[in-house]
Amino acid sequence: MNRNSGCGMLLVGVLILGAILWLIGVALWVLAVAAPLAGLAAGVHFFLQAATCRGAAERNAAADAEVEELVRDAAFDLSETLSRWEMLRLTKGIGTPLHGRDEETSTLHRQLIAAQEALQAATTPANRIEAVIHADTVRESAERFL
């Protein structure tokens, strides 16, 4: 039997352990450089993404404000037509083309009220635009008789 094999194996084991620790050290140095660079790249990416989203949010806010203005104008016009229409119903349409046509007067009055309620109930921009179009259509058909 060989009596010196234990020392040789111990020396080889220490060399292997040293090589492993040296590789771990190199990996930690690489990680020490890569982590800040990755963080910087992620920060730049998030900054650019935030700038893009902010521009889109500003455009959406402008479009929402425009739709809100349309709704406000349509509601004002509709309420004005509705008040004139209620006066017409009160006078039974005397002196207008609707004289003696109470059923048609009531139908148009209900349509005006329904359009006004639809304007108030619309929540999404698409629904609001549809409500404005419907309100303008009903208002124009009622205005023909005023």
BELHUSUL-V589264 format. One line per field, one symbol per residue. psi: psi as a letter, one per 40 degrees, with the letter a starting at -180 (. if undefined). burial: I if it has 24 or more other ideal C-beta (glycine too) atoms within 12 Angstrom, else O. Layout:
# BELHUSUL-V589264
psi: ???
burial: ???
This chain:
# BELHUSUL-V589264
psi: iheeddddddddddddddddddddddddddddddddddddddddddddddddddddddddddddddddddddddddddddddddddddddeffheieehegdddddddddddddddddddehdidddddddddddddddddddde.
burial: OOOOOOOOOOOOOOOOOOOOOOOOOOOOOOOOOOOOOOOOOOOOOOOOOOOOOOOOOOOOOOOOOOIOOIIOOIIOIIOOIIOIIOOIIOOOIOOOOIOOOOOOIOOIIOIIIOIIOIIOOIOOOOOIIOIIOIIIIIIOOIOOII
